Amino acid sequence: MKKSELRQIIREEIQNLLEVEVSTSKFEFSHGKKPKGDGGWIFKIGSEEWAAPGRLPYGKAVAAAKAYAKKKGAYSIEVMP
């Protein structure tokens, strides 16, 4: 195995270990259910509130929020009510 291949594998494993965690507790407390469906989703990322672009299904909004969080160096996000 080449060093470059090994480095790539290590990078991918580190990214997997540093997966962004999603908390829904505030949303669930406010709405009495887990988040789902289409909507204008807002996430707390670090000290910033970030709105997903447009009306998106929850899963796509979470994916976008995770990507944004990684860019900002955050590894946890919270779905806002």
Buried (B, 14 or more C-beta within 10 A) or exposed (E): EEEEEEEEEEEEEEEEEEEBEBEBEEBBEEEEEEBEEEEEBBBBBEEEEBEBEEEBBBEBBBBBBBEBBBEEEBBEBBBBE
